């Protein structure tokens, strides 16, 4: 009986993933049409809200079906904050989907190759997501977005966590905060499962339900000594995650 239940849950979950992919592809086709018709401001608002809505719908469905247990409403407190870096740890490939689902104005820095992906590229361009190449262009784009009142979702580890509690932070986040003169809001993502952690293949199903909990941490003001702030930020994440 248990094996049948697990099979049904696995089928339902991957049907939802396929539906998410179909929704993303459909929105990208729509985005191709909207991009030349909307102003930059209009495209930014519509594009970011649509991506957030698609992800929020996915998480809602997983909870209705008992596949996921998600507590991420703490992020709602950030929805009205203008000019903010949202810095989170990165245990799973699903982390960006979690954060953006509750922060409709948030954007991410994406690999240049993903900006050409048929499931992601056109929608990301409409929402004015930021390419990670070249580095100077990435920093300039991030600073411009923040000075315009945007919210930037960053994972300071740069990749999914390998060495618990957290990988060494990559430079950039505190420099961007200093240049844009915006604070860094820390966010902690905790999960009951290693599903889609580094090295976990997407076709391998987890034990259901998978739980995700998201909580807010300390907010750090920008500093001219951005390298010193980066070390303190990394130390704060490490101590908070060890204690949890």
C-alpha positions in Angstrom: 0.0 0.0 0.0 2.8 2.4 0.9 4.6 1.7 -2.5 1.4 2.5 -4.4 0.9 5.8 -2.4 4.5 6.8 -3.2 4.0 6.0 -6.9 0.8 8.1 -7.0 2.5 11.0 -5.2 5.5 10.8 -7.6 3.3 10.8 -10.7 1.3 13.8 -9.3 4.4 15.7 -8.5 6.0 15.3 -11.9 2.7 16.1 -13.6 2.8 19.4 -11.7 6.4 19.9 -12.8 5.4 19.3 -16.4 2.5 21.8 -16.0 4.9 24.3 -14.5 7.1 23.9 -17.6 4.1 24.3 -19.9 3.0 27.4 -18.1 6.5 28.9 -18.3 6.8 28.1 -22.1 3.3 29.6 -22.7 4.3 32.8 -20.8 7.5 33.0 -22.7 5.6 32.9 -26.0 3.3 35.7 -24.7 6.3 37.7 -23.5 7.8 37.6 -27.0 4.7 39.4 -28.2 4.5 41.8 -25.3 8.1 42.9 -25.3 7.9 45.3 -28.2 4.4 46.5 -27.3 5.0 47.5 -23.6 7.2 50.3 -22.2 10.1 49.2 -20.1 8.1 50.2 -16.9 5.0 48.3 -18.0 7.0 45.2 -19.1 8.8 45.2 -15.8 5.6 45.3 -13.7 3.7 42.8 -15.9 6.7 40.4 -16.3 7.6 40.2 -12.7 4.0 39.8 -11.5 3.4 37.0 -14.0 6.5 35.0 -13.1 5.6 35.3 -9.4 2.0 34.2 -10.0 3.1 31.1 -12.0 5.4 30.0 -9.2 2.8 30.8 -6.5 0.3 28.7 -8.3 2.7 25.8 -8.5 3.4 25.9 -4.7 -0.3 26.1 -4.0 -1.1 23.0 -6.0 1.7 21.0 -4.3 0.2 21.9 -0.9 -3.4 21.1 -2.0 -2.2 17.6 -3.0 -0.2 17.0 0.2 3.1 16.8 -1.6 4.6 19.9 0.1 4.4 21.6 3.4 5.5 25.2 2.9 5.7 28.1 5.4 7.0 31.1 3.5 4.5 33.8 4.4 7.3 35.7 6.3 8.4 36.9 2.9 5.2 38.9 2.6 6.6 41.5 4.9 9.1 42.5 2.2 6.6 43.1 -0.6 6.5 46.9 -0.2 10.2 47.5 0.6 11.8 49.5 -2.3 15.5 49.2 -3.0 16.3 46.0 -1.2 18.7 43.0 -1.6 17.1 39.8 -0.4 20.0 37.4 0.4 19.1 33.7 1.0 21.0 30.5 1.6 20.7 27.9 -1.2 19.9 24.3 -0.2 17.8 23.4 -3.3 17.2 24.2 -6.9 13.7 25.3 -5.9 14.8 28.2 -3.7 14.4 31.0 -6.3 10.9 29.7 -7.1 10.0 29.9 -3.4 11.3 33.5 -2.8 10.0 35.0 -6.1 6.5 33.4 -5.5 6.0 35.6 -2.5 8.0 38.7 -3.6 6.4 39.8 -6.9 8.8 42.7 -7.4 11.9 40.6 -6.9 14.2 39.7 -9.8 17.2 37.4 -10.0 20.6 37.4 -11.7 20.6 34.6 -14.2 23.2 32.7 -16.2 23.5 34.1 -19.7 22.7 30.6 -21.1 19.4 30.6 -19.2 18.4 33.9 -20.8 18.4 32.0 -24.1 16.3 29.1 -22.6 12.9 28.7 -24.4 11.2 28.1 -21.0 12.7 31.1 -19.2 14.5 33.6 -21.6 11.7 35.8 -23.0 9.9 36.1 -19.7 13.1 37.0 -17.9 13.9 39.6 -20.5 10.4 41.2 -20.2 10.8 41.3 -16.4 14.3 42.8 -16.8 16.1 40.0 -15.0 19.9 40.5 -15.0 22.5 38.5 -16.9 25.5 37.3 -15.0 27.9 38.2 -17.8 29.9 40.4 -18.2 30.5 40.9 -14.5 30.7 44.7 -14.8 27.4 44.8 -16.7 25.8 42.5 -14.1 26.8 44.8 -11.3 25.7 47.9 -13.2 22.3 46.3 -14.0 21.8 45.2 -10.4 22.7 48.7 -9.1 20.4 50.4 -11.6 17.5 48.1 -10.6 17.9 48.8 -6.9 18.3 52.6 -7.4 15.0 52.5 -9.3 13.3 50.9 -6.2 13.6 47.3 -7.3 14.2 44.2 -5.2 17.1 41.8 -6.0 17.1 38.2 -4.9 20.6 36.9 -4.5 22.2 33.7 -3.2 25.6 34.8 -1.9 27.0 31.2 -2.1 26.6 31.4 -5.9 25.6 27.8 -6.1 23.6 25.2 -4.0 25.1 24.4 -0.6 27.6 21.6 -0.7 29.5 22.2 2.6 27.0 22.6 5.4 25.9 24.8 6.9 26.9 27.2 4.0 29.4 27.5 1.2 31.9 30.4 1.2 30.2 33.6 -0.1 31.2 35.0 -3.4 32.1 38.6 -3.7 29.6 41.0 -5.2 26.5 41.3 -2.9 28.0 43.7 -0.4 29.6 45.8 -3.2 26.3 46.1 -5.0 24.6 47.1 -1.7 27.3 49.8 -1.2 27.1 51.1 -4.7 23.3 51.2 -4.7 23.1 52.4 -1.0 20.5 49.7 -0.1 20.3 47.3 2.8 20.6 43.5 2.7 17.7 41.5 4.1 18.8 38.0 5.2 16.5 35.1 4.5 16.9 31.5 5.8 15.5 28.6 3.8 15.2 25.2 5.7 13.9 22.0 4.3 13.2 18.5 5.5 14.7 16.8 2.4 17.8 17.0 0.3 15.6 17.0 -2.8 17.2 18.9 -5.7 20.2 19.7 -3.6 23.6 19.7 -5.4 24.0 16.4 -7.2 20.4 15.3 -6.8 19.0 14.4 -10.2 15.6 15.8 -11.1 14.1 12.4 -11.9 14.8 11.0 -8.4 11.7 11.5 -6.3 11.9 12.5 -2.6 9.9 11.2 0.3 6.7 13.1 0.4 5.6 15.5 1.9 8.7 17.7 1.6 8.7 20.7 3.9 10.1 24.1 3.3 10.3 26.8 6.0 11.4 30.4 5.2 12.2 32.9 7.9 13.6 36.5 7.9 16.9 37.3 9.6 18.8 40.4 10.4 18.9 43.3 8.0 22.4 44.7 7.2 23.0 48.3 6.2 25.4 49.0 3.4 29.0 49.8 4.3 32.0 51.3 2.4 34.0 48.4 3.8 32.0 45.9 1.7 34.6 43.2 2.0 34.5 43.3 5.8 30.7 43.3 5.6 30.8 40.2 3.4 32.8 38.3 6.0 30.3 39.3 8.7 27.4 38.4 6.6 28.8 34.9 5.9 29.6 34.4 9.6 26.0 35.4 10.5 24.5 32.9 8.0 26.8 30.1 9.3 25.9 30.7 13.0 22.2 31.0 12.3 22.1 27.8 10.2 24.2 25.8 12.7 21.8 26.9 15.5 18.6 25.9 13.7 
